[in-house]
Amino acid sequence: MTIITTFSLSSTNPFSFSFSSSPSINRFRFNPHSSFQLSTPPQPKHTGAIIIGAGLSGLSAATHLNSHNIPFLLLDSSNSVGGRVRTDSVDGFLLDRGFQIFITAYPEARKVIDYDSLNLCKFYSGARIFYGNRFHTVAHPIRHFFDSVKSIANPIGSIKDKLLIGSNIVRVLTKSDQEIFDSDEIATIEMLKKLGFSDSIISTFFRPFFGGIFFDTELETTSRLFDFIFKCLAVGENTLPANGISAIPEQLAASLPTGSVLLNSEAVSIDLNHSESLQSVKLRNGDVLTSELGVIVAVQEPVAVNLLAGKNNKINPVQRKPVRSTVCIYFTANRDQIPLDPVLYLNGSGKGIVNNMFFVTNVAPSYGPPNKVLVSVSLIGLFENESDDDLTVKVVQELSGWFGEEMVRKWKHLRTYRVGFAQPNQSPPTDLKKNPRVEPGLYVCGDYLTSATFDGALVSGRRAAECLLKDRVVTLV
Ligand SMILES: Cc1cc2nc3c(=O)[nH]c(=O)nc-3n(C[C@H](O)[C@H](O)[C@H](O)COP(=O)(O)OP(=O)(O)OC[C@H]3O[C@@H](n4cnc5c(N)ncnc54)[C@H](O)[C@@H]3O)c2cc1C
């Protein structure tokens, strides 16, 4: 039997859609009568679904609803999409808001992102580690086999450590992502010790490398996330899109219907009218938007907790833990003032404040004007008690010890980014597969429900949209 239910949204609504369901077929048809332009009044007040937050999770939810022809409005309080994945253009340089890398093996990203049009620029697969007053290379054992053989006797861990890296690649490759996220968890540091890695390789390589990825040099982050990232790094490349990291969210936004994204639109409250099965979202400017199918809250965890206060919210964090923060300092230099390889430099010395750095234009020349170099330096934590100027002086002093004062003193400071909320804290206990349903008609997504990665955010957005669609099918059948 096929049941056909048709919604008629109000006559002023730019959308109409019909929903047909049968035990085997669920099909939505979306007919935009007219498209509405971003920030051009009159804005639609009523739609199919409302998504609050246009970071990767909100964009993923929108992409999924759009692929099912569900009308939606995607709101963001800021002036652009992308959330934490943004790039600024400053004096001809592209500055990502914090050090970010796109790993091509991210499984969800492979499904929803068109890699070809991003013009991905690759890092060297490995790292150069500053330890004992000189640099040592750690290389991917397959992609840079000869470098890896050459590095076998260097002081970054013992020969046993290097063999263990190989066996750990095999260990994670034999597990599905599902198995990784379902596995027992301990802190990454405990797991590395349990696997037999020496203190030496933990402090010279794992702390700066994975500490830089998790913004957690104590390596308290769950072993599940370590295994997931380790697996992605083993099979994928570390890259930057030629037009900046924001090219990733911008690509997703570009495929959404014209006018479905409302910027500078901050949601201040959500109201669920259970009797009429209608959800409304109030904006900072007083406007009220209503939705027929549901609201997806795709904001950072602390904002979500506030927006959902008083709701039947089971999504609250398992326990309150300090969030992960970082500072990223950009410098410019001339081409003759730097080494030329596209490699990530790590601080393995255990001293100083720099965690990692790289010459961005060596990886992606499009990040700077011709013959100019962009230098990116990352610190872990927020350094709240130190001014930008003080941090810059310390970084220049420290890197002079790495590359020589003659080179580093010529670099010019360009901009400092302090990112207070870079990632949620994902130390155990974690649940990286949280249910996105707060209640029928209200859903959440964001990296705090899955893994604090681009991929986790994309997965969580899709799951929230799937949940909304499923609930509506159940209600209507
Ligand atoms: C410096 C830095 C480096 C990173 N590096 C990597 C990396 O190399 N690899 C990796 O995989 N991941 C990295 N991450 C993590 C990754 O960026 C995040 O996990 C992911 O982007 C989170 O997406 P999200 O949609 O969950 O949240 P967000 O990107 O935070 O999106 C939330 C959105 O909600 C909007 N919003 C908030 N409140 C409201 C409101 N009231 N009304 C309307 N809109 C609102 C915000 O403006 C924002 O756009 C990094 C993060 C940072 C900050």
The ligand as an ORCA input file, in Angstrom:
! r2SCAN-3c Opt
* xyz 0 1
  C      42.526     25.523     14.653
  C      41.815     24.252     14.321
  C      42.490     23.268     13.638
  C      41.844     22.082     13.310
  N      42.520     21.167     12.580
  C      41.868     20.081     12.121
  C      42.505     19.208     11.228
  O      43.645     19.421     10.833
  N      41.823     18.112     10.788
  C      40.551     17.861     11.208
  O      39.969     16.871     10.771
  N      39.912     18.691     12.069
  C      40.539     19.790     12.525
  N      39.913     20.648     13.373
  C      38.587     20.281     13.913
  C      37.474     20.600     12.919
  O      37.681     21.865     12.355
  C      36.138     20.596     13.658
  O      35.993     19.336     14.306
  C      34.932     20.779     12.737
  O      35.154     21.784     11.798
  C      33.725     21.120     13.595
  O      32.590     21.387     12.769
  P      31.183     21.642     13.450
  O      30.196     21.839     12.379
  O      30.924     20.567     14.445
  O      31.341     22.968     14.326
  P      31.717     24.466     13.907
  O      32.677     24.471     12.785
  O      32.167     25.129     15.164
  O      30.356     25.098     13.395
  C      29.390     25.638     14.271
  C      28.727     26.819     13.574
  O      27.624     27.259     14.357
  C      27.561     28.661     14.259
  N      26.781     29.134     15.414
  C      27.126     29.093     16.716
  N      26.140     29.577     17.467
  C      25.144     29.922     16.628
  C      23.844     30.473     16.827
  N      23.361     30.742     18.044
  N      23.065     30.725     15.732
  C      23.527     30.454     14.483
  N      24.761     29.928     14.254
  C      25.540     29.663     15.319
  C      29.014     29.099     14.285
  O      29.176     30.400     13.754
  C      29.648     28.020     13.407
  O      29.688     28.413     12.057
  C      40.512     21.862     13.711
  C      39.827     22.860     14.419
  C      40.474     24.045     14.700
  C      39.711     25.134     15.390
*
